[in-house]
Amino acid sequence: MQFDTDSEDGIAIRTVLADGDPLARRSLRDALRHDGIVVVAEATSGREAVELTAFYRPDAVVMDAGLPGLDGIEATRTIHERSPGICVVLLTSTHDDAHGLRALRAGAAGYLSKDVEPHLLPRTLRGALEGEAAISRRLAMSLVESYRRTPRGGSGLRPVRSELTDREWEVLDLLASGASTDDIARTLVLSVETVRSHLKNLYRKLGVRSRAEAVQEALRLRDLVV
């Protein structure tokens, strides 16, 4: 389902909504529109959300985490890998912190309860677009605990929003540990050619030319450079 793509002043936030429940979509749409946020399209599944996001290139996506077929987290992962600049906020009916951490790892800028007051959603979305984390205090504490458990040197720690895919971060972590291309291939059960392809891609995304530069840039992204 699609809607008008422009506001009167031409600078409103453009958003795609994704929820299998038409009543939920209506409630979200009304709340966003009341605050001047333009809903350019609505999706009923994760796959449709990915397709509509690719077509409309909105500023943000507000999506149910429990969508049928391709769920909200996997849809977020796909959207983030293709267009890391698009802000995705997931809404959930569960209170599973592990699920929330997976969502953030997939590239979501926010993970909120579906019980959030509708009138608070526009403000939360605007904050997420400005770089604020749209998460509960409980999930924030889980992130703190996860950080505390991170091995010295930052292995396994990844920025919530990054152009690198999960696989590229795995390759980079092994690279930082001193593993050779052959070692990485054996550990991840990949061909050497595939590892080299991942290395080439992550070098390009990080804007570096060598393994040492890639490791240093990873440390900078993790705020662990001393």
C-alpha positions as CSV (number, residue, x, y, z in Angstrom):
1,M,0.0,0.0,0.0
2,Q,1.4,3.4,-0.9
3,F,0.6,7.0,0.0
4,D,1.6,10.5,-0.9
5,T,5.4,10.9,-1.0
6,D,5.7,14.6,-0.3
7,S,4.7,17.0,2.4
8,E,3.7,20.6,1.8
9,D,7.2,21.9,2.7
10,G,9.0,19.0,1.0
11,I,11.2,18.3,4.0
12,A,9.1,16.1,6.2
13,I,10.5,12.7,7.5
14,R,9.5,10.0,5.0
15,T,8.7,6.7,6.6
16,V,7.7,3.1,5.7
17,L,5.4,1.2,8.1
18,A,5.5,-2.5,8.4
19,D,3.0,-4.5,10.5
20,G,0.8,-7.4,9.7
21,D,-2.1,-6.0,11.7
22,P,-4.1,-3.3,9.8
23,L,-5.4,-1.8,13.1
24,A,-1.8,-1.4,14.4
25,R,-0.7,0.1,11.1
26,R,-3.6,2.6,11.3
27,S,-2.7,3.6,14.8
28,L,0.9,4.1,13.9
29,R,0.1,6.0,10.7
30,D,-2.2,8.3,12.5
31,A,0.3,9.0,15.3
32,L,3.1,9.8,12.8
33,R,1.0,11.9,10.5
34,H,-0.3,13.9,13.4
35,D,3.3,14.9,14.0
36,G,4.0,15.8,10.4
37,I,5.8,12.6,9.5
38,V,4.9,11.4,6.0
39,V,4.1,7.7,5.6
40,V,5.0,6.8,2.0
41,A,4.1,3.2,2.1
42,E,2.8,0.3,4.3
43,A,4.0,-3.3,4.3
44,T,2.4,-6.4,5.8
45,S,5.5,-8.7,5.7
46,G,9.2,-8.4,6.2
47,R,9.9,-9.1,2.5
48,E,7.5,-6.4,1.4
49,A,9.1,-4.0,3.8
50,V,12.5,-4.6,2.2
51,E,11.1,-4.1,-1.3
52,L,9.2,-0.9,-0.4
53,T,12.2,0.5,1.4
54,A,14.4,-0.2,-1.7
55,F,11.9,1.5,-3.9
56,Y,11.0,4.6,-1.8
57,R,14.3,5.1,-0.1
58,P,12.6,6.6,3.1
59,D,14.4,8.3,6.0
60,A,13.1,5.7,8.4
61,V,11.3,2.3,8.7
62,V,9.0,1.5,11.7
63,M,8.5,-2.2,11.7
64,D,7.0,-5.0,13.8
65,A,9.7,-7.4,14.9
66,G,7.3,-10.3,14.6
67,L,6.4,-10.0,10.9
68,P,5.5,-13.3,9.1
69,G,8.0,-15.0,6.7
70,L,11.0,-12.8,6.8
71,D,10.8,-11.4,10.4
72,G,11.6,-7.9,11.4
73,I,15.2,-8.6,12.5
74,E,16.1,-10.3,9.2
75,A,14.3,-7.6,7.3
76,T,16.3,-5.0,9.2
77,R,19.5,-6.8,8.5
78,T,18.8,-6.8,4.7
79,I,17.8,-3.1,4.8
80,H,20.8,-2.1,6.8
81,E,23.2,-4.0,4.5
82,R,21.8,-2.4,1.4
83,S,21.1,1.1,2.8
84,P,22.9,1.7,6.1
85,G,21.8,5.3,6.2
86,I,18.1,4.3,6.6
87,C,16.9,4.4,10.3
88,V,15.0,1.3,11.3
89,V,13.0,1.2,14.6
90,L,11.5,-2.2,15.6
91,L,8.5,-2.6,17.7
92,T,8.0,-5.8,19.7
93,S,5.3,-7.5,21.8
94,T,8.0,-9.4,23.8
95,H,10.4,-8.3,26.4
96,D,13.4,-10.5,25.5
97,D,16.7,-8.6,25.9
98,A,18.6,-11.1,23.8
99,H,16.1,-10.5,21.0
100,G,16.7,-6.8,21.4
101,L,20.4,-7.2,21.2
102,R,20.0,-9.2,18.0
103,A,17.9,-6.5,16.5
104,L,20.5,-3.8,17.3
105,R,23.3,-6.1,15.9
106,A,21.2,-6.4,12.7
107,G,21.3,-2.6,12.3
108,A,18.2,-1.4,14.1
109,A,18.5,2.1,15.6
110,G,15.7,1.3,18.0
111,Y,13.9,-1.5,19.7
112,L,10.7,-0.6,21.6
113,S,7.7,-2.2,23.1
114,K,4.5,-2.1,21.0
115,D,2.9,-0.8,24.2
116,V,4.6,2.5,23.8
117,E,2.2,5.4,23.8
118,P,1.5,6.3,20.1
119,H,2.1,10.0,20.7
120,L,5.6,9.3,21.9
121,L,6.6,7.4,18.8
122,P,7.2,10.5,16.5
123,R,9.5,12.1,19.1
124,T,11.4,8.8,19.6
125,L,11.7,8.4,15.8
126,R,13.1,11.9,15.4
127,G,15.6,11.2,18.2
128,A,16.7,8.0,16.4
129,L,17.2,10.0,13.2
130,E,19.4,12.4,15.1
131,G,21.6,9.6,16.4
132,E,19.9,8.8,19.7
133,A,19.3,5.2,20.8
134,A,15.6,4.4,20.9
135,I,15.7,1.6,23.4
136,S,14.4,0.9,26.9
137,R,16.5,1.4,30.0
138,R,16.5,-2.4,30.6
139,L,17.9,-3.0,27.1
140,A,20.5,-0.3,27.7
141,M,21.7,-2.1,30.8
142,S,22.0,-5.3,28.8
143,L,24.2,-3.5,26.4
144,V,26.4,-2.3,29.3
145,E,26.7,-5.8,30.6
146,S,27.5,-7.1,27.1
147,Y,30.2,-4.5,26.9
148,R,31.7,-5.5,30.2
149,R,31.9,-9.1,29.1
150,T,33.8,-8.1,25.9
151,P,37.4,-9.6,25.8
152,R,40.2,-7.1,26.1
153,G,41.1,-5.7,22.7
154,G,37.4,-5.5,21.7
155,S,37.1,-8.8,19.8
156,G,33.5,-9.4,19.2
157,L,32.4,-5.9,20.0
158,R,30.8,-4.2,17.0
159,P,29.2,-0.8,16.5
160,V,25.4,-0.9,16.6
161,R,25.4,0.7,13.2
162,S,28.1,-0.3,10.7
163,E,28.5,-0.8,7.0
164,L,30.2,-4.1,7.6
165,T,28.1,-7.2,7.6
166,D,28.2,-9.7,10.5
167,R,30.4,-12.0,8.4
168,E,32.8,-9.2,7.6
169,W,33.1,-8.4,11.3
170,E,33.8,-12.1,12.0
171,V,36.6,-11.9,9.4
172,L,37.9,-8.7,10.9
173,D,37.9,-10.1,14.4
174,L,40.0,-13.1,13.2
175,L,42.3,-10.7,11.3
176,A,42.8,-8.7,14.5
177,S,43.8,-11.9,16.3
178,G,46.6,-12.5,13.8
179,A,44.9,-15.2,11.8
180,S,46.1,-15.7,8.2
181,T,43.7,-15.9,5.2
182,D,44.0,-19.7,5.4
183,D,43.3,-19.7,9.1
184,I,40.2,-17.5,8.7
185,A,38.9,-19.8,5.9
186,R,39.3,-22.9,8.1
187,T,37.7,-21.3,11.2
188,L,34.7,-20.0,9.3
189,V,34.5,-23.0,7.0
190,L,34.8,-20.8,3.9
191,S,36.9,-21.0,0.8
192,V,40.1,-18.9,0.6
193,E,38.6,-17.1,-2.4
194,T,35.5,-16.2,-0.3
195,V,37.7,-14.9,2.5
196,R,39.6,-12.7,0.1
197,S,36.4,-11.3,-1.2
198,H,35.3,-10.4,2.3
199,L,38.6,-8.8,3.0
200,K,38.4,-6.8,-0.2
201,N,34.9,-5.6,0.7
202,L,35.7,-4.6,4.3
203,Y,38.8,-2.8,3.2
204,R,36.7,-0.8,0.8
205,K,34.0,0.0,3.4
206,L,36.6,1.0,6.0
207,G,38.6,3.0,3.5
208,V,41.9,1.2,4.2
209,R,44.5,-0.6,2.2
210,S,46.1,-3.1,4.5
211,R,45.4,-5.5,7.3
212,A,47.0,-3.3,9.9
213,E,45.0,-0.3,8.8
214,A,41.8,-2.4,8.9
215,V,42.5,-3.6,12.5
216,Q,43.3,0.0,13.6
217,E,40.1,1.3,12.0
218,A,38.1,-1.4,13.8
219,L,39.6,-0.3,17.1
220,R,38.7,3.3,16.4
221,L,35.1,2.3,15.6
222,R,35.0,0.5,18.9
223,D,36.3,3.5,20.8
224,L,39.2,1.3,22.1
225,V,42.2,3.2,20.6
226,V,44.4,4.4,23.4
